[in-house]
């Protein structure tokens, strides 16, 4: 059975070797991607991700962050994954810069599903084998397959 994350993600929403020099630039790229793919306003995406970041960094440590934002009028959850060409500072708990960024946009009223997704992502990224496979993936398709093949340990 495919995990929830793989169902949300598509190869078109994965960027490998993305050139972004800061957290700000990452969120701008996310805005562009979601605008191109789903017609969401890039400024809306950017502001939503930054609003959440102001509450506290979404970096998990080990070079990973899961920025997420609520979007008014969004009908279903949208996701993207960026692997940066060069890690950027993200106020991570371990102080390490971040290169693997999973972006989640959820409808304004989403609660339960939103928390389930974040928890599943945290599980994935805390799995060393998963992180190693991700790091070894050369392109978007290979990255997608790593997400698709992941099985929850419980």
C-alpha positions in Angstrom: 0.0 0.0 0.0 1.3 3.4 -0.9 2.0 5.8 2.0 0.1 9.1 2.4 3.1 11.1 1.4 3.8 9.3 -1.9 0.1 9.9 -2.8 0.5 13.6 -2.4 3.9 14.0 -4.1 4.5 13.8 -7.8 7.7 13.7 -9.8 6.8 17.2 -11.2 6.8 18.6 -7.7 10.3 17.4 -6.9 13.4 19.5 -7.6 16.9 18.0 -7.2 19.9 20.3 -7.1 17.8 23.4 -6.7 19.8 26.6 -6.4 18.5 28.7 -3.5 20.8 30.7 -1.4 18.5 31.2 1.7 15.3 30.1 3.4 13.6 33.1 1.7 14.7 32.0 -1.7 13.5 28.4 -1.0 10.0 29.8 -0.1 10.1 31.9 -3.3 10.8 28.8 -5.4 8.0 27.0 -3.6 5.7 29.9 -4.5 6.7 29.6 -8.1 6.2 25.8 -8.2 2.8 25.8 -6.6 1.7 28.8 -8.8 2.8 26.9 -12.0 1.3 23.6 -10.9 -1.9 24.6 -9.2 -2.5 28.3 -9.9 -1.9 29.3 -6.3 -0.7 32.8 -5.9 3.1 32.7 -5.2 2.9 35.5 -2.6 0.2 33.6 -0.8 2.3 30.5 -0.6 5.4 32.5 0.5 3.5 34.4 3.2 1.9 31.2 4.5 5.2 29.4 4.8 6.9 32.4 6.5 4.0 32.9 8.9 4.5 29.3 10.2 8.3 29.8 10.3 7.9 32.8 12.6 6.3 30.6 15.2 9.4 28.4 15.2 11.7 26.8 12.7 10.3 23.8 10.8 13.8 22.3 10.6 14.1 18.8 12.2 17.9 18.6 12.2 20.1 16.4 10.1 19.7 18.7 7.2 16.0 18.4 6.9 13.1 20.8 7.1 9.3 20.5 6.7 8.0 24.0 6.1 4.2 24.0 6.0 1.4 26.5 5.7 -2.3 26.8 5.7 -3.9 28.3 2.6 -7.3 29.8 2.6 -9.5 28.4 -0.1 -7.2 25.4 -0.8 -9.3 22.3 -1.4 -6.7 19.6 -0.9 -3.3 19.2 0.5 -0.4 19.9 -1.8 3.3 18.8 -1.4 6.7 19.4 -2.9 10.2 18.2 -2.2 13.4 20.2 -2.8 16.9 19.0 -2.5 19.2 22.1 -2.6 22.5 22.3 -4.4 23.9 23.9 -1.3 22.5 23.7 2.2 21.0 26.9 3.7 20.7 28.1 7.3 17.3 27.2 8.8 17.6 27.8 12.5 17.7 24.0 13.0 17.8 22.5 16.5 21.2 21.0 15.8 22.5 24.1 14.1 23.1 22.3 10.8 22.1 24.0 7.5 19.3 22.3 5.5 19.3 20.8 2.1 16.3 18.5 2.1 13.1 20.4 2.2 9.6 18.9 2.2 6.9 21.5 1.7 3.3 20.9 2.7 0.4 23.2 2.0 -2.9 22.4 3.7 -6.4 23.7 3.6 -7.1 26.3 6.3 -9.3 24.0 8.3 -7.2 20.9 8.0 -6.3 19.5 11.4 -6.1 15.7 11.8 -4.8 14.8 8.3 -2.3 17.7 8.6 -0.9 16.3 11.8 -0.8 12.7 10.4 1.2 13.9 7.4 3.7 15.8 9.6 4.1 12.8 11.8 4.6 10.4 8.9 7.2 12.8 7.4 9.0 13.0 10.7 9.1 9.2 10.9 10.5 8.9 7.4 13.2 11.5 7.9 14.2 10.0 11.3 14.9 6.7 9.4 18.6 6.6 8.5 18.2 4.2 5.7 15.5 6.4 4.2 17.8 9.5 4.4 20.7 7.5 2.9 18.5 6.4 -0.1 17.3 9.9 -0.6 20.9 11.3 -0.6 21.8 8.6 -3.2 18.9 9.5 -5.5 20.2 11.2 -8.6 17.0 12.7 -10.0 13.3 13.5 -9.2 12.1 10.1 -10.3 14.6 8.3 -8.0 13.6 10.6 -5.1 9.9 9.9 -5.7 10.6 6.1 -5.6 12.3 6.4 -2.2 9.2 8.1 -0.8 6.9 5.6 -2.6 8.7 2.6 -1.2 8.9 3.7 2.4 6.9 1.6 4.8 5.9 2.8 8.2 7.7 0.8 10.9 4.6 0.3 13.0 
